[in-house]
Amino acid sequence: MFLYFYVIMIYFSSYFFLSESLFSACKLRRQFYLNGMHKPGDVILGGLFEVHYTSVFPELTFTSEPNMLSCQGFDPPGFRHAMTMAFAIDEINKNSNLLPNVTLGYSLYDNCATLVIGFSAALSLVSGQEEKFLLHENCLGTPPVVGIVGDSFSTFSIATSDVIGLFKMPIVSYFATCSCLSDRHKFPSFFRTIPSDAFQVHAMILILKHFGWTWAGLLVSDDDYGVHVARSFRQALAQSGGSCLAYSEILPWGENSAELRRIVEVMKKSTARVVIVFAHQIHMIQLMEEVIKQNVTGVQWMASEAWTTAAVLQTTHHMPYLSGTLGIAIRRGEIPGLRDFLMKIRPDIYDSNNNGNSMVRQFWEYTFQCRFAPPPSGWLQGGGALCTGQEELANVETEFLDVSNLRPEYNIYKAVYALAYALDDMLHCAPGRGPFSGHSCATLQKLEPWQLMHYLEKVHFTTPFGDEVSFDENGDALPIYDIMNWQWLPDGSTKVQNVGVVKKTALKGEELRLDEDKIFWNSNSKQVTSSVCSVSCPPGTRMARKNGQPACCFDCVHSLECTSCPEDFWSSPQRDRCVPKKTEFLSYHEPLGICLTTASLLGTFICAVVLGIFTHYRSTPIVRANNSELSFLLLVSLKLCFLCSLLFIGRPRLWTCQLRHAAFGISFVLCVSCILVKTMVVVAVFKASKPGGGANIKWFGAVQQRGTVLVLTSIQAAICAAWLISSSPVPYKNTQYYNDKIVFECVVGSTIGFAVLLGYIGVLAILSFLLAFLARNLPDNFNEAKLITFSMLIFCAVWVAFVPAYINSPGKYADAVEVFAILASSFGLLVALFGPKCYIILLKPERNTKKEIMGRGLAKSQGISFKQS
């Protein structure tokens, strides 16, 4: 690492300009000859990509001859990444709604997977490659590029952002995941369209927990990416609890067979069957060679996004060891039109000008195994026939054209569009309303990189694939990953199957979804691999941690201590753990609750039917007699009595406890008040029929009857209100009845309040019964008192029997007794008062006349009639 920064400082110090002629001109002290690709435009965007995956370091000397950096190992996916940026810019230029009248260009460079080359390319993008150019008097001017897409490596991005960030040049990476890059103080101009390692670490831990893997090994690359992710992983694992690391090793860069051999031997000796690897595909290629050499099988690999989709590892040579791998992958997207664009690539379209567009020629030579004459020195992929440039890409098989699994490409696409939308927002700035000093706006002619960064921080758009793109205060994008599984099919082919997703949302936080039926396991049983240091202790034993071992490694020793269970828990039959107690209440789902609910609804239905009958025959004498309004009110109150019983069924809540007794008390007082008034009217009417008794009837008119019912009911309402305010009923978990069961019930709060409520109903009921009893001997044809006497006898008998039954019934049976009393008394009143009348209305209509109701003799002599109110 120190060598890297030493080299960077040499390059950096040797790169800046020398001024000539009193700052009238500026000249580069050093010019880098880089593998690149360029397109002119009004605004230029820069790009850094890994088109080659290794290089030969040049000599760091200043000579008159240019030093050519030698890159080796052409990488078709890396070139596809670069061409994706070219496609996105071409698509934007054709879009009349985005950056109209502005043409975007690009300068794309190959970093050759080498820090020095990548850093040199970034400096070239910032300052340009012109050897000499004139300065403005105030040393201002539009920079060669206004933003950079890249770099793919975290270490490269850290080095680049450290320097270029000083100039507030926006850098949007599509593949750098180091959580350290979220530090806005160190990297103020860094953005990315890929989630940081902090979320990737949490995603890995979620998978470990899901499958119960508590014992795992960790391998990381020897760079900033690996060092930071290892630190983050240990911290997050310690915070989550339940899992431990068996070992943690660092994979070296370059050829180091001795170190790789040692690491694989550690893996073989460990009992951990799960191995998590945060590294680049070059590390995995080297590691797997040693794994295959030592024949290490039975390992469940977990891949970071850096190598989850690496096709170079999905071969018949590697799959016996890597099949079943679970990995975190960058979100896959769709880019319509990309394949057609890639198919049209030709060397004559991207004309080479002093290696200005050398990448296309290198791709052509690699794909068709030919060479251009004369070949560019240092870049030739090997011998072969001469290239004509007219070869057809459709006639060859190349992974370059595979657009079925666009992951880094999709991030590149989003990064280019983010810069384009930021530019578009900047150009739509209204003069005098800008965000800069004096409410000014930025212009292309005097554009400063920090001005574009201001708009990039606020950018928000939706891709054609339907994903929203925006950046948080740290420059990070929305964290979401696909979970992939490496499957080795019976025909020998391989498939990387999407088996789930892990994401973070504002509402739900971290969320893991897995389709386990799709997962392929590389084990003899084809089942989930077990990876634990120590299995769970059996009943009657406890864990004793092993000395010098992580918390996941323990012995099981016999336990002689007993621990009391919490109040809501009970000891299991094996007495090895606390289990939740069973709960009991009068439920709608048990037979008793179903029967009572059915009876309540049946009573309500019968009341509705009787009400309908009385409404239909409201003009007949039997309905009009003795104030039909009271009969209708009595039917409504009986319906309320039936319905209030439902409040006693179900798990007690605060509102049901408060409402059940109040509804019961008011409903029954309304009912009994109507009966009492009807009884009083019967007695008053008979007294009025005698000589000299007419003066009393004026006190029992319709208004007085309504007023009496209202006053009597209001008294009960006042009693209920005082009870609820002073000492309201509340739900209560009773653990006194049973040791292994919790009984949910409503405590009445104030026993006096409950007693006054019941007592008031009792007083009205007894009064009604006595009045009706005294009037029982009045003439039969005219007398309703016998029906009232019988109904109130049933009512009083039910509630007298209720009191001892209620007191002696525990738990839910107390509620059942009260519901039964409500239903029994309600049915008694309904049948006794309205049964005979419905019988006459429906089955004996000939008796439904005034003469039959009043009696002939009495009607003739007195001419008395009962008016409908």
Secondary structure, 3 states (H helix, E strand, C coil): CHHHHHHHHHHHHHHCEEEECCCCEEEECCCCECCEEEECCCEEEEEEECCEEEEECCCCCCCCCCCECEEEEECHHHHHHHHHHHHHHHHHHCCCCCCCCCCEEEEEEECCCCHHHHHHHHHHHHHCCCCEEECCCCCCCCCCCCEEECCCCHHHHHHHHHHHHHHCCCEEECCCCCHHHHCCCCCCCEEECCCCHHHHHHHHHHHHHHHCCCEEEEEEECCHHHHHHHHHHHHHHHHHCCCEEEEEEEECCCCCHHHHHHHHHHHHHCCCCEEEEECCHHHHHHHHHHHHHHCCCCCEEEECCCCCCCHHHCCCCCHHHHCCCEEEEECCECCCCHHHHHHCCCCCCCCCCCCCCHHHHHHHHHHHCEECCCCCCCCCCCCCEECCCCCCHHHCCCHHHCCCCECHHHHHHHHHHHHHHHHHHHHCCCCCCCCEHHHECCCCCCCCHHHHHHHHCCCEEECCCCCEEECCCCCCCCCEEEEEEEEECCCCCEEEEEEEEEEEECCCEEEEEECHHHCCCCCCCCCCCCCCCCCCCCCCEEEEECCCCCCCCEEEEECCCCCCCCCCEEECCCCCCEEECEEECCCCCCHHHHHHHHHHHHHHHHHHHHHHHHHHCCCCHHHHCCCHHHHHHHHHHHHHHHHHHHHHCCCCCHHHHHHHHHHHHHHHHHHHHHHHHHHHHHHHHHHHCCCCCHHHHHHHCHHHHHHHHHHHHHHHHHHHHHHHHHCCCEEEEECCCCCCEEEEEEECCCHHHHHHHHHHHHHHHHHHHHHHHHCCCCCHHHCCHHHHHHHHHHHHHHHHHHHHHHHCCCCHHHHHHHHHHHHHHHHHHHHHHHHHHHHHHHHCHHHCCHHHHHCHHHHHHHCCCCCCC
